[in-house]
């Protein structure tokens, strides 16, 4: 399966620069870290990363991405529950951002994306492992999916996109990727159904896209009753 990648250069910018770039670049996003109640929340800028060639805007609203609505089939793999918590930075504090659309998409255990066509494979009409959720009052979008596989040229990753509703005719959009520790990839991919792929998985350090800020986009996971769970927090600078 031929893979085409487009490399966006992520920017590490200060909060002041992020605010100044909102009009020109459309948005500046940060990762929110908890702070004592007496202090303002600290927000560190995260880099955007390439959307890649396989984003398909099917407007498929759902929480469980494993099921293909085309035929009811379920993608095999290690179950993964992922929560993306979106906040807005305002007045030096971070508050949950409700009503944002969070899209998630990634390849299956074979390294294949649904709903696309390239010289090696045609999966148009299939919609496994992609969909979106609207953030709730706590700013959270929760997905049930599987641990992604790999394909030549890339480290293991998950794509995500966050879009806000239009205000005064303007909306905001941020796209990036999530990554996993190499040791975690090794553990998961040593078992079925991933093991059938054999060797060839690229490490994070050998992925040119990961090297452009991927160390800030790592997803820590915890096992719970056979399911891996993870939470990733990010915030839109809304000043």
C-alpha positions as semicolon CSV with decimal commas, in nm:
position;residue;x (nm);y (nm);z (nm)
1;X;0,000;0,000;0,000
2;X;0,168;0,324;-0,113
3;X;0,182;0,589;0,159
4;X;0,202;0,960;0,084
5;X;0,305;1,193;0,366
6;X;0,305;1,569;0,387
7;X;0,533;1,721;0,650
8;X;0,414;2,026;0,840
9;X;0,674;2,194;1,054
10;X;0,540;2,226;1,409
11;X;0,613;2,550;1,589
12;X;0,707;2,593;1,951
13;X;0,595;2,946;2,026
14;X;0,543;3,157;2,333
15;X;0,199;3,244;2,466
16;X;0,241;3,603;2,345
17;X;0,331;3,485;1,994
18;X;0,045;3,236;2,001
19;X;-0,202;3,514;2,068
20;X;-0,054;3,724;1,791
21;X;-0,075;3,438;1,543
22;X;-0,441;3,359;1,607
23;X;-0,560;3,588;1,332
24;X;-0,301;3,479;1,077
25;X;-0,276;3,108;1,149
26;X;-0,631;3,051;1,269
27;X;-0,548;2,902;1,608
28;X;-0,288;2,833;1,872
29;X;-0,329;2,528;2,090
30;X;-0,182;2,438;2,424
31;X;-0,166;2,146;2,662
32;X;-0,327;2,215;2,997
33;X;-0,153;2,100;3,312
34;X;-0,318;2,110;3,655
35;X;-0,203;2,385;3,891
36;X;-0,281;2,470;4,253
37;X;-0,618;2,640;4,302
38;X;-0,442;2,959;4,411
39;X;-0,241;2,984;4,089
40;X;-0,340;3,028;3,726
41;X;-0,324;2,716;3,511
42;X;0,000;2,674;3,318
43;X;-0,046;2,599;2,947
44;X;0,239;2,482;2,726
45;X;0,209;2,515;2,348
46;X;0,179;2,190;2,153
47;X;0,282;2,156;1,788
48;X;0,033;2,087;1,511
49;X;0,126;1,800;1,280
50;X;0,025;1,694;0,932
51;X;-0,327;1,575;0,860
52;X;-0,184;1,324;0,614
53;X;-0,361;1,185;0,308
54;X;-0,623;0,975;0,486
55;X;-0,856;1,217;0,661
56;X;-1,208;1,157;0,532
57;X;-1,475;1,398;0,656
58;X;-1,767;1,153;0,667
59;X;-1,938;1,333;0,959
60;X;-1,965;0,999;1,135
61;X;-2,062;1,081;1,493
62;X;-1,998;0,787;1,723
63;X;-1,797;0,681;2,027
64;X;-1,705;0,323;1,927
65;X;-1,481;0,337;1,621
66;X;-1,423;-0,037;1,599
67;X;-1,749;-0,113;1,422
68;X;-1,774;-0,056;1,048
69;X;-2,129;0,070;0,984
70;X;-2,099;-0,052;0,626
71;X;-2,126;-0,419;0,725
72;X;-2,121;-0,438;1,106
73;X;-1,775;-0,594;1,119
74;X;-1,550;-0,520;1,416
75;X;-1,181;-0,436;1,376
76;X;-0,970;-0,684;1,575
77;X;-0,700;-0,560;1,809
78;X;-0,618;-0,458;2,164
79;X;-0,904;-0,240;2,296
80;X;-0,811;0,123;2,357
81;X;-1,021;0,384;2,537
82;X;-0,905;0,736;2,464
83;X;-1,030;1,059;2,619
84;X;-0,933;1,392;2,465
85;X;-0,996;1,677;2,708
86;X;-1,020;2,014;2,536
87;X;-0,994;2,344;2,723
88;X;-0,988;2,712;2,630
89;X;-0,723;2,940;2,776
90;X;-0,864;3,274;2,888
91;X;-0,743;3,526;3,145
92;X;-0,446;3,300;3,229
93;X;-0,671;3,008;3,322
94;X;-0,791;2,695;3,146
95;X;-1,164;2,616;3,133
96;X;-1,332;2,314;2,967
97;X;-1,441;2,379;2,610
98;X;-1,780;2,222;2,539
99;X;-1,925;2,179;2,192
100;X;-1,599;2,126;2,001
101;X;-1,590;1,854;1,735
102;X;-1,307;1,604;1,783
103;X;-1,230;1,369;1,493
104;X;-1,016;1,060;1,541
105;X;-0,880;0,827;1,273
106;X;-0,602;0,572;1,241
107;X;-0,500;0,251;1,064
108;X;-0,602;-0,100;1,167
109;X;-0,371;-0,383;1,280
110;X;-0,266;-0,435;0,918
111;X;-0,168;-0,071;0,865
112;X;-0,477;0,000;0,653
113;X;-0,707;0,303;0,667
114;X;-1,073;0,288;0,576
115;X;-1,252;0,498;0,318
116;X;-0,954;0,565;0,090
117;X;-0,810;0,453;-0,239
118;X;-0,448;0,426;-0,346
119;X;-0,261;0,216;-0,606
120;X;-0,237;-0,083;-0,370
121;X;-0,578;-0,093;-0,205
122;X;-0,932;0,040;-0,226
123;X;-1,129;0,069;0,100
124;X;-1,380;0,326;-0,018
125;X;-1,720;0,263;0,139
126;X;-1,565;0,123;0,456
127;X;-1,559;0,339;0,769
128;X;-1,374;0,147;1,039
129;X;-1,157;0,328;1,293
130;X;-1,274;0,679;1,218
131;X;-1,540;0,910;1,358
132;X;-1,600;1,211;1,579
133;X;-1,748;1,315;1,911
134;X;-1,864;1,652;2,044
135;X;-1,699;1,755;2,369
136;X;-1,928;1,749;2,672
137;X;-1,958;2,007;2,951
138;X;-1,626;1,886;3,091
139;X;-1,462;1,942;2,750
140;X;-1,415;1,569;2,699
141;X;-1,457;1,350;2,392
142;X;-1,435;0,977;2,469
143;X;-1,361;0,709;2,210
144;X;-1,340;0,331;2,214
145;X;-1,109;0,198;1,945
146;X;-0,813;-0,039;1,907
147;X;-0,441;0,008;1,943
148;X;-0,321;0,109;1,595
149;X;-0,095;-0,102;1,379
150;X;0,186;0,029;1,161
151;X;0,275;0,082;0,799
152;X;0,611;0,145;0,628
153;X;0,769;0,485;0,682
154;X;0,579;0,589;0,997
155;X;0,590;0,531;1,369
156;X;0,270;0,408;1,534
157;X;0,030;0,702;1,563
158;X;-0,329;0,825;1,586
159;X;-0,458;1,132;1,400
160;X;-0,691;1,382;1,561
161;X;-0,857;1,707;1,458
162;X;-1,041;1,958;1,678
163;X;-1,287;2,205;1,527
164;X;-1,491;2,472;1,701
165;X;-1,828;2,611;1,599
166;X;-1,822;2,936;1,407
167;X;-1,835;3,252;1,617
168;X;-1,884;3,578;1,429
169;X;-1,831;3,383;1,108
170;X;-1,500;3,232;1,221
171;X;-1,422;2,881;1,341
172;X;-1,097;2,726;1,455
173;X;-0,931;2,402;1,357
174;X;-0,629;2,218;1,495
175;X;-0,482;1,893;1,364
176;X;-0,210;1,678;1,514
177;X;-0,112;1,322;1,602
178;X;-0,066;1,111;1,915
179;X;0,221;0,868;1,971
180;X;0,308;0,579;2,200
181;X;0,620;0,471;2,381
182;X;0,830;0,235;2,168
183;X;0,829;-0,027;2,443
184;X;0,448;-0,011;2,454
185;X;0,433;-0,062;2,078
186;X;0,661;-0,364;2,110
187;X;0,447;-0,524;2,379
188;X;0,118;-0,480;2,196
189;X;0,246;-0,571;1,851
190;X;0,407;-0,891;1,977
191;X;0,058;-1,036;2,023
192;X;-0,229;-1,115;1,791
193;X;-0,346;-0,997;1,552
194;X;-0,050;-0,757;1,514
195;X;0,229;-1,015;1,519
196;X;0,141;-1,135;1,170
197;X;0,279;-0,808;1,032
198;X;0,633;-0,914;1,120
199;X;0,928;-0,676;1,147
200;X;0,952;-0,331;0,992
201;X;0,781;-0,101;1,238
202;X;0,955;0,237;1,255
203;X;1,061;0,371;1,594
204;X;0,961;0,717;1,710
205;X;1,319;0,843;1,683
206;X;1,338;0,739;1,315
207;X;1,009;0,906;1,215
208;X;1,067;1,254;1,068
209;X;0,720;1,371;1,163
210;X;0,758;1,253;1,522
211;X;1,089;1,440;1,548
212;X;0,902;1,766;1,489
213;X;0,742;1,781;1,831
214;X;0,615;1,428;1,880
215;X;0,774;1,403;2,224
216;X;0,504;1,649;2,338
217;X;0,229;1,435;2,186
218;X;0,293;1,112;2,373
219;X;-0,009;0,923;2,503
220;X;0,047;0,749;2,837
221;X;-0,165;0,436;2,879
222;X;-0,281;0,228;3,173
223;X;-0,419;-0,127;3,153
224;X;-0,763;-0,179;3,307
225;X;-0,925;-0,522;3,279
226;X;-0,760;-0,598;2,946
227;X;-0,828;-0,253;2,803
228;X;-0,565;0,017;2,757
229;X;-0,687;0,361;2,863
230;X;-0,537;0,702;2,798
231;X;-0,618;1,069;2,839
232;X;-0,471;1,363;2,649
233;X;-0,530;1,726;2,743
234;X;-0,498;2,026;2,513
235;X;-0,621;2,383;2,523
236;X;-0,709;2,654;2,273
237;X;-0,571;2,997;2,352
238;X;-0,889;3,201;2,343
239;X;-0,758;3,544;2,446
